Amino acid sequence: MQRWQGLNDVPEDQPRSVVSIGVFDGVHRGHRAIIGRAVEHARTVGAPCVVITFDPHPSDVLRPGTHPAMLSTIDQRCELLGEVGVDAVCVLPFTLELAALSPQEFVDHVLVEQFHTEGVVVGANFRFGHRAAGDTETLGELGLSRGFVVDAAPLVAGDGGVWSSTYVRGLVAAGDVAAASVSLGRPHRVEGLVVHGDKRGRELGYPTANLATTAHAAIPADGVYAAQLILAPYTPHAESFPAAVSVGTNPTFDGVERRVEAYVIDRTDLELYGAHVALDFVDRIRGQAKFDGVEGLIAQMSQDVDRARILLA
């Protein structure tokens, strides 16, 4: 799969393409249904399938301070889009200039001039152009006059309602990472660099990797989780290790800083400082608790690790 950073990276000889447009944060099962239709259309007409996504999130530009918690980094988003069968992803920097384009200007400048669009597949609730003035009907009318067809894919629902990034964020915020994985079609992932912490875990017999998580990451609710730690994600050298993860402020030690700390089960030989790692959250073991002393905490940590080992077996 090709990845283009902005329109300037798009090849000048880009053939007529089938395009899907959206932020697609998390690339959850609802997103995959839309993109899958685009891939199928592209294969039918013998054209490449291109996804246009945006970074940063539009709300961060249009309404500073309202950036939602993100279900995926841009690297993970692109990898997931490639897994669906997309031929290329264009990461379009979302700017005030882009937001100022009218629906017609967006279609002409982006879809027609850059991608020579043969077809567009979007969700039924898709909006675009200045002040979100355009909808799927607008897109269809513009496509009719410019030689491309529009498929407004119906939204897909599960047991909890329509699959959406907002819905999944709510599950993650509540700590229900198991339910979130159902909507995502995969475990929820949090990434970051391993940095030095208090080294208290090592003193307790459970050395942990303290993550400086990526900006705006959707962090699960405080508690203890079973997860897979991925070392060097998105590389051919990626390795996976079972882990017990603590999210919270360490109230037993009167901590105030919220942290994400991972203990790689039964491994003390890994040198993780400075490494970029990902945590794939599988299930929640318990909520955060304050213990009267270190002995009670260590006993509970032993139980947590045993439970994580079972959940990840």
N, C-alpha and C positions, 0 to 999 in steps of 0.2 A: 504493500500500500504506500502511496505517495502522501507526503504531508507538505503543504504549502503554508508559509507564514505570510498571509496577506495576499492581495491580488497581484502584486508585482512578481510573486513567485510562480504564478500560473503560466504554463508554457504558452507562447504566442500561437502555436499550432494546436492548441487544445481542441479536440473534436467536439461535435455536438454531444451534449452530456445530459444525463438525467440527474437532477439536483434535489437534495432534501436540505431544508434549512431549519435551524433551531439551536438553542444553547445545548440541549441534550445533556444536562448535568446528570451524571450517574449512569446514563445510557441504560435506563431501567427497561422493564419488559414492555411498557407502553411505547417508549422510544423505539425499541427494537421492532415492534410491529409496524411502525411507520417506515423505518429505514428498510425493513425487509421488503416492503412493497416497492420502494424505490429500486432496490437491488433487482427484484424480480422484473420490474419494468425495463430496467437497463439491459438485463440479459435478453429479454424478449426482442428489443429493438437493436441489439448489438452495439450499445453505447456504454461508455464508462459511467459508473455511478459516483457522484461527488457529493459529499456532505459539507455544507457551509455551517461552521459553528463560530461562536464569538468568545473572545477573551480580551479584557475582563468581562465579568457579567454585566449586562446592560444596566441593571439597577445601580451598580457602583458608579456609573458615569452620569446617569440621569437623576439619581436621587442619592447623592453621597451619604454614606452612613447607614444605608439600608441593605447592604450586600448580604444576601442569604448565606447560610452555612452551606458549603459546597460538598457534594457527595463524591466528587472526583476531581483530581488535578487534571490539567489539560493533557498531560502525558498519558494518564490512564484513560481519559476520554477518547483520545485518538486510538489507543490500543484496542479498546472495546469496540469502537466503530469498525476497525479493521477486521475484528472477529466476526462481525455481522456480514462481511462480504463487500464492504465499500472499497472502491478502487483508489480514491483520493479524499483527503480531508483538507479543506482550506480554513485555517484558523484566521478569522477576520478580526483584526483589532477593533473593538467597539469604541468609537470616539463620538464627540459631539457633532463632528462634521458628518459622520455616517448617519447618526440619528436624525440629522436635519434633512436628509434626502426624502423627497416625497415618494409615495409608492411607485409612481411611474419612473422617477429617476433611479430608484433602487433596481427596478426590473431592467431598465435599459442599460445602466452602467455596470451592474453586477451580472445579472442572469444572461442578458443578450450579448453584451460586448465581450465579457470574459469567458463565459462557459457555452455560448452558442446553444442555449438550452433547448433540448427537445421535449423535456417533460419535467414537471416539478411535483414532488410528493411532500405534503406537509400535514400536520395534525389539523383536525377540524376547527380547533380554537386558535389557529395561527393568526398573528397580527404583525404588521410590518409598516415601515415608513414613518414619517414625522408624526409624532404624537399617536402612533399606532393607528393611523387613519385607514390603513389597508387591511382587508380580511381575505378569506379564501375566495369570496365572490369577486372582490377587486382583482385579485391575482388571476382568476379565471378569465375575466374580461380583458385584462392586459395580455394574457397569454394568447387569447383568440386572435388579437390583432398583430401579434408578434411571432406567431408560428409555433407555440408550444402548448402542450396540454397540461392540465392541473388535476391532481388527484388529492382531494381532501380526505385523509384517512380518518375513520371514526376513532374516538378515544377508546382505550381498552380498560376494562375493569376487572378487578379480582374480588375476593371475598370482602375486603375492607373498603371497596369503592374504586373509583377510577385511579389507575396507576399514574401518579404524577410525582415530580420531584418534591413538591411541597408535602405530599402525603408521606413519602419515604423519610424526609427530614424529620417529620413529627415522630415517626417510629424510632429513629436513631436518637433523637433528643430524649425520648422516654426510656431508652436503654433496651428496647425490644429489637435487638439486632437480628434475632432469628426471623422475626416477621419481615424486617427490612430486607433480608436476603431473599425472601420469597418474591417480593416485588422487584428487586434488582436482578434476580436470576443469578446471583453470586453473593458472596459475603461483602458487607460494607467495608471499605478500605480507608485507613488513615495513614498518611505518610509523614516523614520528617527525618531530620538529621539526628543522630544519636549524640547527645551532649552530656557533659559532666553534671551530675546531680549531687545529692548529699552523701552518696555512697553508703547510705544507711542499709540498703537491701543486702549489700555484701556482708555487713556486720551481722545481719540477721540470718545469714545462710542462703539468701535468695538474691544474688546480684541481678540488678535490673538495668535495662537500657532505657534511658530517659530521653524521650523524643521531643525535639523542638518542632512541633507540627507545622505544616504549611498554612499560609494565611487563609482565614475564613473556613478552615476545615470543619466538617460536621463531626463533632466529638460526641460519642455516646454519653449517656447520663453517668454520673458518678457510680462506681461500683467495680466489681471484679469480673473479668470476662475470659473465656477460652478463645484463643485466636491463633492464627498462623503468622509468624514473622517471616517476611520475605526480604532476604538480603539481596541487594543489587537488582531491584525490580526493573522490568523493561529492558533487560540485557540478556544475552545468551548465557550469562554466568549466574543467573538468579538461583537462589537456594531457599528452601522453605523449612521452617523449624516450628514445632508446636510450642506455644507460649501461654502463660497466664499473665493477664494484663490488668493493671490497676489504673483506674481513672479517678482522680479526685485530689483532695488537699492534704491527705495524710493526717486526719484529725487526731489520731493517737498521739502525734507529736506536735499538735497545735499548728499544723501547717496552714498557710493561707493561699499559696500559689497552686492553681489547678494544674495537675501534671498527668501525663500519659507515660506509664512505666511498664516495661515488658520483661518478664523473667522467662528466658528460653529454658524449657523444662529439661532437666538432667544434663545441661551443658554449662560448663564454666570455662571452656577453652576458647570461646569466640571473642575476638577483638572487634568490637563494634563502634568504638568511639570515632566520630567523624564520618561514619557510613550513612548512606541514605537507605532507609528501610521502610517497608510498608507493613501494616498490621491489618490482616483480614479477620474481622470480628465474626466469630461463629455463633457464640451463645453467651448469655449472661449467667454468671454463677450466683452472684448476690449483690446487694446494694452496699454502699459505703457504710462503715461502722467505726465507732470509736471504742477502743479497748482500754481497760483500766491499767494494763501494764504490758510490757514487752512479751511476757510469757504467753498471755492470751492471744496476742497478735500472731506470734510465731505458730502457735497451735492451729489457728484459723488459716494461716497461710499454707500450712501443710495440707489441710483439708482442701483448700482452694486448688492447689496444684494437683492433688489426686483427682479432683473432680474435672479439672481441665484435661488431664491426661485421658480420662475416660471419654469425655466429649469429643476429643480430637483423635481418638484411636481409629 
